[in-house]
Amino acid sequence: MARNIFKGLGVALITPFTSDGNVDYKSLTRLVEYQIDNGADFLCILATTSEAPCLSAEEKEKVKQLVIEVNRGRLPLLMGCGGNNTKAIVEELKNSDWRGIDGVLSVCPYYNKPSQEGLYQHFKAIAEASLLPVVLYNVPGRTGVNLKAETTVRLANDCENIIAIKEASGSLEQVDEIIKNKPARFDVISGDDALTFSMVASGAAGSISVIGNALPKEVSRMIRLEFNGEYEAARTIHHRFTELYSLLFIDGNPAGVKALLHEMGFIENVLRLPLVPTRITTLQKMTEILKTLKI
């Protein structure tokens, strides 16, 4: 029976671009090494934060292969594979080369707005088609539909290779309901940086983090402290970043974290339309916080 290996700090890896808009593979290599050297426990690639909808099939394949090659098996790799056409996802799962990838992250179908039974059947079909463990991804703010706790628990009980859910509903009550009723082998993973401290304290297995792109050492330390029951020390780290959590998302994701990484000297501050860089006022506030944190 499959069990979750995606625990601790997972980083939702961005895709850096050069000033002329091409994928910056050199900076991506540097970012992967930075995560590995600074406490990340696993990497999540080609999902929301990577701007995957704006990457070509060829670019996605090159990003995947580069991360696999740079990682060299050091961290588990979770890769996005989702959408609102169940048949197309099933075909992708059956026909793609998944060597070097350890699990699949699959988002709730967007735009269609399926019922809970439709969501159940969608993810059941994905689980049956996938040779890899599946992590569900619930983010109602992006998809327009909420995977309810009872549906999540039903999928966890009925599908042996559905091993976890990235929960970004914003509802701690929903998170608590899942954790209360889930099978022991199934985990909840935070999909919201601002709620990671609270979710881990409630029993979540870790986070798939945006802020971790820039600050993996600090975020991984916070999570590990919580795992060890050292909540006061962990809370101190959490409170250091409270304002930054909001600023990173106020102009959309990954605009905020890309601006932060640019200020830290990692990447060019470039996104692909329809996303645009964060506002100057937001960037100035983040820069001031960085100076205060001495990072």
N, C-alpha and C positions, 0 to 999 in steps of 0.2 A: 504494500500500500504506500503510495507516494506521500512524502512529508515535506514540509516547507523548509527550504534551505536559505530563503531570502529573509534574513534576520539582521537586526542592527541598522546601521546606516546604509541605505541604498541611495545612490545619486542618480537623479533623472538628468542624464547627460545632455548638455546643449550641443548644437551643431554650430561651430564657429564659421564665419564667412570672411573672406578677404574684402578689401575695400571695393573691389569690382564685382562682388556678389557671388563669387565661386566658393565652394566648400574649402575651408582652410584646414587641410589634413595635417599640416605641421603643428598648428595650434591644438588640434584635436588630440594628437599624439601626446603633446605636453600635458594636456588636461587629464588624460587617462592616467598618466604616470603620477600626476599631482594627487589624484584621488587615492590611488593605491598607496602612495607614500604617506598619506595624511589621515588614514583611519577609516576609509570607506570599507564596508563589508561586502557590498555587491554593487554592480552598475546596471542601470536601466537605460537601454538605448532605443532610439527610433520610436519614441512615444511623444506625448504632447510637447514637452519642453524642448525636444529636438527639432521642432518645426517640421515634423515628418510629412504633413500634408503638402508642404511646399518643396519637398525633395523629389527628384526624379527616381525612377526605379533603379537606374544605374548608380546614382549617388547613394541611395540607401544601401545597395549591395557593397559599394566601396567603403562606406562608413562602417558597416557591419564587419567586413573583413579586416579593416584596419584595427578596430577595437579588439577583435579576437586575437590578432597578431601581436598587438602591443601588450595586451593583458597576459598572454601566455599561460592561461589557466589559473592565474593567481587569485582572481575573484570570480564568483558566480556571475553570469550574465543573463539578465532578463530582457527580452526584446518585445516591443510592441507589435501586435498583430490583431487588429480589430477594425470594426467599421459597422455599417448598417445594412450590409448585404451578406446574410448568413452563408449563402451558397458560395460566394466569392472567397470568404474567409476560410471556409472548409477546403476549398480547392488550393488556396495558398498554403495552408497547413500541410496538405498532402503532397504538394509538388515542390515546395521550396527546400533548399539545403539548410538544415538546421544544425549542422556540425559546428561545435564550438559554442553553441547557445544552450543554456541550462533551463530556461523556462520561457513561457509566453505570457505577456501582459495583454489582456483583451478588454477594451473599453465597452461600456454599454452602447448599444446602437443609438446614434444621434439622429435627429430630425424626424425619423419615422414615429417616435413616441409609442413604442409597443406597450402592451399590458404586461402585468407581472408574469402571466403565463407565457406570453411571447418572449420575455426576457429569459425565463427558465428554459424554454425550448431552444432559444438561440445559443445559450451557453452550454447546454447539454450537447448540442450538435458539435460545438467547438471542442468540448472535452473528448467526445468520441473520435474526432478526427485527429487530435493532437497526440503525437508520440511523446511530447514533453509535458511537464507539469504546467498547469494553467493558473495564473493569478487574475482574478476578476478586477475590474477597475470601475468604481462607481463615482462619477463626478457630475451630479445633476446640473450644476451651473454651466457646464459645457454641452451636455447631451440633451437636456430638457426632460429627462426621465430619471427617477430615483429607483435604484434596485433596493427594495425594502428588505429589512432584516430577515423576515420570515422566508423570503425567496433566496437570499444568500445562504441561510442555514439549510434550506431544502437542497440547494445545489451542492453544498458541502457534504451533506449526508448521502446524496444519490450518485455523485460523480467522484470516483476515487482519485482522479488526477487533478481535480480542482483543489488547490492546496492553500489558497489565501485570497484575501481581497484587499486591494488598495482602496481604502475608504476616504473619500473626499466630499462627503455629503454635508459636512459642517455640523452634523448633529451628534453630539456626544451621547445623547440618549439612544440613538440608533446603534452607535458603536458598542455601547454597553449591552444592548439587547443581543447583538451578534455574539459578543464574547461570552455572555451568559449561557447561550443556547447552542453554540457551535460544537462539533466534535473535537476531541483533543488534538487531532492531527492537523487541524485547520487553523490558520492564523489571520489576524487582522493587522494590516500595515497602514500606518498613517499616510494620507495623501495630501496633508495640509500642514505646512511647517508651523503655523501658529498654534496648531492643536497637538503637535507631536508630544510635547511634554505631558499633557493631560491624557492623551490616548495611551502612551506607554505606561503611565501610572495606573491606568485602568486595565492593563493586560495586553496591549498591542505588542507585536513582536518587533517593531521598529518603524522605520519611515522610508518612503521613497521621496527624497527631498530635492527641492529646487535650490534653496540656500546652500545646501551641501556642495554644489558646484564651486562656490567661492570659499566656504568655511567648513570643509569636511572635518578638520581636526576638532574644532569646537563642538560641532553638532554630534559627532560620533562619541565624544567624551560625555556629553550630556546624556545620551541614550545609555551608554555603558554604566554611568553612575546610577541611573534609574534601575537598570537590571540588577545592580548590586544593592538596591534599597537605600541609596544615598540621595534621597529626594531633595534635601535642602541645598546641597551642592549643585545638583542638576537644575534646580529652580533658579539658582543664581545665574547660571549660563543662559537659561531660557529668557530671563528678564533682561539680560543684556541686549537681546536681539528683538525685543517686542516691537519697537518702532520700525526696525528694518524689515520684519516680516510684512508689515503693511505696505511699506514703500516698494518692496520688490514686486508687488502685484497690482499696485494702483494704476499703472499704465499697461497692464497686461503681462502675461508670461509668454516667453522668457525675456521681455524687454528689460525688466528690472535687473535680473541677475546678469544679463549680458552687459548692461551698463556698469554693474559692480565689478565684473571680471575685467572690463576695459580699464576701469580705474586702478585695478590691481596689476595691470600690465600683461594680462594673459591673451586678450583677443582684441580685434577691431569691434567697434560698437555698431555692428551691421546685422539687420534682420531682413527677411524677405516679405514683401507685400503679400497679404494685407497688413502685416505687422510692421510697426515703425518704432524707432528708438524712443526710450522714455523721455519725458520732458526735462528741460534743463533744470527747472526748479526741483524736481524729484531727484535728479542726479546730484545736485548740490547738497541736498539733505543727506543722501547716502554717503557722500564724500565726507561730510562733517562727522557722521557717525563712525565711519572707518577711522578717522583721526582720533576720535574719542576712545575707540576700542583698541587703538594702537596695533591694528592688524595690517 
